[in-house]
Each structure stands twice: as C-alpha cells, then as structure tokens.
Amino acid sequence: MRGRISGLGPGSVALSVVMSDDAPAPAGPAVPVEPAVPPRPPADRDLGPVGIWSGQFDFSSADVVRAAVGELESLGYPTVWTGEAIGREVLTAVGLMLAATSSLTVATGIAQVHARNALTMAAGHLALSEAYPDRFVLGMGISHKLLMDVRGIAYRTPLTQMRAYLDEMDRTSGIYRAVAPPSAVRVLAALGPRMLDLARERADGAHTYFVPPEHTVDARTALGPGKILAPEQAFVLDTNPSSARALARRHTTSYLRLPNYTNNLRRYGFTDEDFADGGSDRLVDTIVVWGDADALLARIKEHRDAGADHVCVQVLDENRRGLPRRQWRELAPALLGR
C-alpha cells in the first residue's frame, strides 16, 4: 500500500449552505467562509492485491454466510466486499462476517448513505473499527435513483449530498461518546471526476464499480498517491464464448439500466449502440472477463498496472441466489499465488 493509515479526521461543523461545483452560488450577502476541512493523512490499510466482491450473501442464511466467509479466510483471501440493496442492513452483515472470522478484512461496497443518518453511519463505522481493529473498511455512496425511490427519498445532486453528509459525519464523529478506535478507514463510491476529487479530499480513497482499466488510470490520477483505489472486476469462469457471454450479459443488462454507469462509460468511447440489448460484445468483454484463471489474472494486472491497489473480483454464477464457492476454491491458487 501507499502511505500511512488515516486517523478519524473529524472536520468542522457542517455549513447550512453547502457549496460545490455542481450548484450555483446563492444570491445575497457574502457568507463567512468556514476554515477548510483538514486533509486526511494518506491511508495505509493493506487490503491485499485481490479480494472477493459478492452481492449474493443476502440470499443465504446467516449460518451459510458464516461458513462461506470462514472458507474464504481459510483459502487465504485477505478481503471480502459486501453490498447493500434491499436485503440485510449492511453494517449488521459486516458484524456477522467479522465475528465469524479472525483475520479477514470486510469492506462495504457500498453502504448507502440514505439508509442511515450521518450520526448512525459514523457510530457504526467507529464501533466496528474499534471492535475489529484494522479489519473493517467503510465504503459508502449515494447509490442510484432506483434504490432511493424504494426508500422514498428524492434523488438530488449526488456530489452536494455526499459533501454535506461527510461534513455531518465528521462533526458527529467528533462527539462520539463510546470507545473510539485508533483509526477508521472510509472510501467513497466514485466514478466521475468530481466525486473522485471528493474521495481524495475527504476519504481514504475510492471503490469503483463496472469500470474498464482505462477508468482506473484516470481514477489514480484524480486520487493521487497514498489513497486506496479498489476497482471491482466481474468474471465468468467459463472458456466457451457463447455461454460465458450469455452469463456476462445477464450481469451487464442489470447495470446498463442505471445512468450513473452508462454516463461514465460514454467517457471511454461507448455509445447507445453498445448499451442496447444487454451490451455489445465489446462492452460485455470490457466489463466482464470470461475464460480461465489466466484471463482473470491478465485483467487484474491491467488494473494494477493502471494504479489499483486492490481488485475486488466478483465471480458470476448461473445461480442468481447462490454463492460461487466452487469458483472461489478453484481460483484461489492462481489469485493468491498458492
């Protein structure tokens, strides 16, 4: 990893008017400028070069989840990422996984900021970081309009919302009454340049998703050194082009409905033609690697050469509700060098 671990980094009290580069300045008298939030020190949390990302844990019982993360740990995977949609509350899920293991790092990819207020997020972050030192990474983000509609929350400018949320989270971290951890690491879900800038300024790095290696180059440039960069990489363990692409396209179809991702992919030369019918072969092969372990290793190397510290591998499986434990076992020797 690059640099040293960050502290808690409490910032100043949130302003009643939050200024950002995506909102016009309000008319009227000048507002006194608060002192700038001090920059966070460089992060030094070593997640390992490769980890596992899965959104499938919600479909398994708690006992199966415990067994699965225990097996990942025994196989030697250093980090596992779990997300939040409309299943388990993600900090509860993280606690379940951390309690079932002794050395595995667990990261959220992502915790939705509108699923809990800033005080609750800060308290959960600090409590888990103190209970499991150096084993929890809070990845958080605004998420998507679809999931905010489910919660009955208006989807507004993500950058403005995220900046205000971080202000309040830092303020409430400063008044936290329980035993505080020596450090607590957070990363932001970030795709566009301005959110990556915010991740550099106010977090310990970024977790990127549904991105080509070319995006990783730009993300590292935006973040600079000393910040965690952890892109997700989807993979199908199948050397048959027809069946592999069919499974990969099932995956891309879901995400191409979300403008956050399509808008980002346009920056890298993809067009409406690529987004049609679940994605062109060019898009599908860019977003989802398929083939054997060597094909996956080659893509991981692309991300690492582009500046990623850690690549989160999401193994796709025919069973939408199953955990790809067979593939995790089969891939472990290649991915972990064992």
LUMBAPA-214042 format. One record per residue: residue in three letters; x, y, z of N, C-alpha, C in turn. Coordinates in steps of 0.1 Angstrom, whole numbers, plus 5000, padded with zeros to 4 digits. Layout:
ALAXYZXYZXYZ;...
END
This chain:
MET500849885000500050005000500950125000;ARG500250244997501050364996500650455008;GLY501650505015501450595026501150535039;ARG500550625048500250575062498750585064;ILE498350515075496850505077496350635082;SER495050665079494450785083493950775097;GLY493750895104493150905116491650915114;LEU490950955125489450965124489151085116;GLY489951185116489751305107488551385109;PRO488051415122486851495123487051635117;GLY486051675110486151805103485351915111;SER485152025105484352135111482852105110;VAL482152185117480652175117480152205103;ALA479152125099478652145085478052275084;LEU478252345072477652475069476152455066;SER475352555068473952545065473752555050;VAL474752625043474752625028476052555024;VAL475852445016477052365011477352404997;MET478552454995478852494981479652384974;SER479352364962480152274954480152314939;ASP480952244931481052294917479852244909;ASP478852184915477652144907476452224911;ALA476652334919475452414923475852564921;PRO474952644917475252784915475352854929;ALA476152964930476253034942474953104945;PRO474453104958473253174961473453334960;ALA472353394957472453544956472353594970;GLY472853724972472753784985474053814991;PRO474153855004475353895010476353775011;ALA477653805011478653705012478453635026;VAL478653495025478553415037479953395042;PRO480253415055481553395061482053255057;VAL483353245054483853115050484453045062;GLU483952915064484452835074485952795071;PRO486752765081488052705078487952575070;ALA488852555061488852435053488952315061;VAL488352205057488452075064489952035062;PRO490651995073492051945071492051825063;PRO493051815054493151695046493451565054;ARG492851455050493151325057494551285053;PRO495251225063496551175060496451055050;PRO497551025044497550905035497150775042;ALA496450695035495950565040497050465039;ASP497050365049498050255048497350125052;ARG496150115047495449985050495649895038;ASP496349785041496749685031495549585029;LEU494849595018493749505016494149385008;GLY495449375004495949274996495649304981;PRO496449244972496249284958494849234952;VAL494249134958493049084952492149044964;GLY490849074962489849034972488648984965;ILE487548944972486348894967485248994969;TRP484449024959483249104960482049024957;SER480949034965479748954962478549024968;GLY477549034959476249084963475248974967;GLN475848844967474948734969474748684983;PHE475448744993475348695007473948705012;ASP473248805008471848825013470948705010;PHE471248625000470348514997470648395004;SER471648395013472048285021471748305036;SER471448205044471248215058472548265065;ALA472348315077473448365085474548245087;ASP474048125089474948015091475847995078;VAL475148005067475847985054476848095052;VAL476448215055477348335054478648315062;ARG478448265075479548245084480448145078;ALA479948035073480747925067481447975055;ALA480848055046481448105034482548195037;VAL482448295046483548385048484648315056;GLY484248215064485348135071486148065060;GLU485548005050486247935040487148035032;LEU486548155028487448255021488648285029;GLU488548305042489648325051490648215050;SER490148085052491047975052491747955038;LEU491047995027491747985014492848095012;GLY492848195021493848295020493448425014;TYR492148445011491748575006491748675017;PRO492348795014492548885025491348975028;THR490548995018489449095019488149045012;VAL487049065018485749045011484949165012;TRP484249195001483349315000481949264999;THR481049335006479549305005478849435003;GLY477749424996476949544993475649565001;GLU474949664997473649695004472649734993;ALA471549664993470449694984469149704992;ILE468349594992467149595000467149465008;GLY468349415011468449295019468849325033;ARG469949255038470449285052470949425053;GLU470749485065471349615068472849585068;VAL473649665060475049625057475949625069;LEU475849715078476749715089476449595098;THR475249555099474849425106475549305099;ALA475449305086476049195078477549195080;VAL478249315081479649325083479949265097;GLY479249305107479449245120479449095121;LEU478449045113478248895112479548835106;MET480048895096481248835089482448855097;LEU482648965103483848995112483848895124;ALA482748875130482648785141482948645138;ALA482648605125482848465121484348435116;THR485148535116486548525111487548595121;SER488748565119489748625128490748715122;SER490948715108491948795102491348865089;LEU490248815084489648865072489249015073;THR489649095064489149235063487749235056;VAL486749305061485449315055485249455051;ALA484749485039484549615034483149625028;THR482549735029481249765023481349825009;GLY480649765000480749814986479349824980;ILE478449904984478750014994477650015004;ALA477850095015476850135024476150255019;GLN474850255017474050365012473950475022;VAL474350595019474350695029472850735034;HIS471950715025470550745028469850635036;ALA470550525038469950415046470050445061;ARG470850545064471150585078471650725079;ASN471350795090471850935090473250935093;ALA473951055093475351055094475851015107;LEU475151045118475551005131475550855132;THR474550795127474450645128475550585120;MET475850635108476950585100478250595107;ALA478450715112479750735119479850645131;ALA478750635139478850545151479050405147;GLY478450355137478650215132480050195127;HIS480550295120481950285115482950275126;LEU482750365136483750365147483650245156;ALA482350205158482150085167482849955161;LEU482649935148483149815142484649825140;SER485149955138486649975137487349945150;GLU486649985161487249955174487149815178;ALA486049745175485849605179486749515171;TYR487049555158487849465149488949555143;PRO490049585150491049675146491649635132;ASP491749735123492349715110491749605102;ARG490449585104489749475097488449525090;PHE488149655091486849705085487149825077;VAL486649825065486749945056485249985053;LEU484950105056483650155052483650215038;GLY483050145029482850205016481350265015;MET481250385011479850445012479650524999;GLY478350544996478050624985476550664984;ILE476150744975474850784973473950674967;SER474450584960473750484953472950534941;HIS471850474937471150504925469750554927;LYS469150624918467750674919466850564922;LEU466950444916466050334918465950294932;LEU467150284939467150234953466750344962;MET466950474958466450584967464950594966;ASP464350564954462950564952462250464962;VAL462950344963462450244972462350294987;ARG463350374990463350435004462550565005;GLY461950604994461150724995461950854996;ILE463150854991464050964992464251024978;ALA464251154978464551224965465951214961;TYR466151184948467551174942467951314937;ARG468851374944469351514940470751504936;THR471451614935472851614931473751534940;PRO474251424935475051334944476251404951;LEU476951484943478151544949477851634961;THR476751724959476351804970475851724982;GLN475151624980474651534991475851474998;MET476751424991477851344997478751445005;ARG478951565000479851655007479151695020;ALA477851725020477151765032477151645042;TYR476951525037476951405046478251385053;LEU479351405045480651395051480951505062;ASP480451625059480551725069479851685082;GLU478651635081477951595093478551475099;MET478951385091479651255097480851295105;ASP481651385099482851425107482551505119;ARG481551585119481151655131480751555142;THR479851465138479351375148480451275153;SER481451245144482551155149483251225160;GLY483351365160484051435170483351445183;ILE482051405184481351405196480951265201;TYR481451165194481251025197481550985211;ARG480650925219480850905233481450765236;ALA481450675228481950535231483450535229;VAL484050425232485450405230485850415215;ALA486750505212487050525198488250445193;PRO488250405181489350325176490550415173;PRO491750365172492850445168492750495154;SER492050425145491950465131490650405126;ALA490050465116488850415109488950465094;VAL488950365086489150395071487850395064;ARG487750495055486550505047486950535032;VAL486150485023486350515009485050545003;LEU485050624992483750664985483550584972;ALA482350554970481950504956482150624947;ALA482950614937483250734928483450684914;LEU482850754905483050734891483550854883;GLY482850964885483151084878484351164884;PRO484851264877486051334882485751414895;ARG484551474896484351554908484151464921;MET483551344919483451254931484751194934;LEU485551174924486951124927487751234935;ASP487551354931488251464938487751464952;LEU486451444955485951444968486551334976;ALA486651214970487251094976488751124980;ARG489451204972490851244976490851334988;GLU489851434988489851534998489351485011;ARG488351405011487551375023487551235027;ALA488151145020488151005023489550945021;ASP489650815023490950745022491050675009;GLY490150714999490250654986488950634980;ALA488950544970487750524962487550374959;HIS486250334959485850204954485050224941;THR485650174930485050194917484350064912;TYR483350074904482549964900482049974886;PHE482149854878481649854865482449944856;VAL483849934857484750024850485749944843;PRO486250004831487349944824488649984830;PRO489749924827491049964833491450104829;GLU490950154818491250294814490650394825;HIS489550354831489050434842489950434854;THR490550324856491550304868492650404866;VAL493150424854494250514851493750654855;ASP492550694851492050834854491850844869;ALA491250734876490950744890492250764898;ARG493350684894494550704902495150844900;THR495050904888495451034886494651134895;ALA493351114895492551204903492851194918;LEU493051064923493251044937494651084942;GLY495551064933496951094936497550974945;PRO498750984949499350884957498750874971;GLY498950764978498650754992497150734995;LYS496350714984494950684986494550544980;ILE493650474987493250344983492450354970;LEU492750274960491950264948491650114946;ALA490350084947489849944947488749924937;PRO489049894924488049874914487449734915;GLU486249714912485549584911485749534897;GLN485949404896486149334883485249214883;ALA484249204874483349094872484048984864;PHE483748854867484448744860483548624859;VAL483548564847482848434845483948324842;LEU483948224850484848114849484348014839;ASP484548044826483947964815484748004802;THR485247904795486047934783485247924771;ASN483947894772483047884760482548024757;PRO482848084746482448224743480948244744;SER480148154739478748174739478148164753;SER478348064761477748054774478348154783;ALA479648184782480248284791479648424788;ARG479548464776478948594773477448604777;ALA476748494776475348494780475248524795;LEU476048464803476048494817476548634820;ALA477648674813478148814815477048914811;ARG476348894800475348984795474148994805;ARG473848884811472848894822473248994833;HIS474548994836475049094846475049234840;THR475549254828475649394823474249454821;THR473249364817471949414814471349494827;SER471649444838471149504851471649644853;TYR472949654850473649784853473549884842;LEU473249844830473149934819471850014820;ARG470949974829469750054831469950174840;LEU471150184846471450284855472350394849;PRO471850514848472650624841473950654846;ASN474150634860475450654865476550584858;TYR476250454854477250374848477350404833;THR476250424826476350454812476950584809;ASN476650684818477350814816478850804818;ASN479250724827480650704829481350634817;LEU480650534812481250454801481350544788;ARG480450644787480550724775481850804775;ARG482450824786483750894787484850804780;TYR484550674779485550584774485150524760;GLY484350604753484050574739482950484736;PHE482150444746480950364744479750444741;THR478850394733477750474728476450394730;ASP475350454726474050394728473950254721;GLU474650244710474750114703475350004713;ASP476350044720476949944729476049914741;PHE475150004745474249984756473049904753;ALA472749884740471449814736471649664739;ASP470449604742470349454743471349394752;GLY471549454763472449404774473849434772;GLY474249504761475549534758476149464746;SER476949544738477649484727478749384732;ASP479249304723480349214727481549294732;ARG481749404726482949484730482749534745;LEU481549584748481249634761481249514771;VAL480549404768480549294777481949244780;ASP482749234770484149174772484949274780;THR484649404779485449504787485049504801;ILE483749484804483249494818483449354825;VAL483249254818483249114824484349034817;VAL485348994825486348904819485648764820;TRP485948684809485548544810486648454804;GLY486648334808487748244804488248174816;ASP489548144816490248074827490848174837;ALA491548114847492248204857493248294851;ASP493948244840494948334834494248464828;ALA493048444822492348564817492048664828;LEU491648614839491348704850492648764855;LEU493648694857494948744861495448854852;ALA495248834839495648944830494949074832;ARG493649064834492849184837493149244850;ILE493349164860493849224873495149294871;LYS496049244864497349304861497049444854;GLU496149444845495849574838495449684848;HIS494549644857494049734868495249774877;ARG496049674881497149704890498149794883;ASP498449764870499449854863498849994861;ALA497550004861496850134859496850214872;GLY497150154883497250224896496350174907;ALA495650064905494850004915495749944926;ASP495349964939495949894950495449754952;HIS494149734949493449614953492249604942;VAL492149484937491049454928490049354934;CYS488749394934487649314940487049234930;VAL487249104930486749014920485348964923;GLN484448994914483048944915482848834906;VAL482748714911482648594903481148574900;LEU480748564888479348544884479048404884;ASP477748364887477348224887476048214881;GLU475748094875474448074869473248094879;ASN473548044891472548054902472548204907;ARG471548274904471548424908471548434924;ARG471048334931471048344945472048264952;GLY472948204945473948114951475248194953;LEU476048144962477448194963478348104955;PRO479248164947480148094938481348024946;ARG481047944955482147894964483047794956;ARG482447724947483347634939484347714931;GLN483947824925484847904917485847974926;TRP485448024938486348084947487547984951;ARG487147854953488147754956489047734944;GLU488447714932489247684921490247804917;LEU489747924919490648034916491648074926;ALA491548024938492448074949493848044946;PRO494247924941495747904939496348014929;ALA495548044919496148134909496048284914;LEU494948314921494848454925495748484937;LEU495948384945496748414958498148354957;GLY498548304945499848254943500248134952;ARG499248044954499447934963499347804955;
END
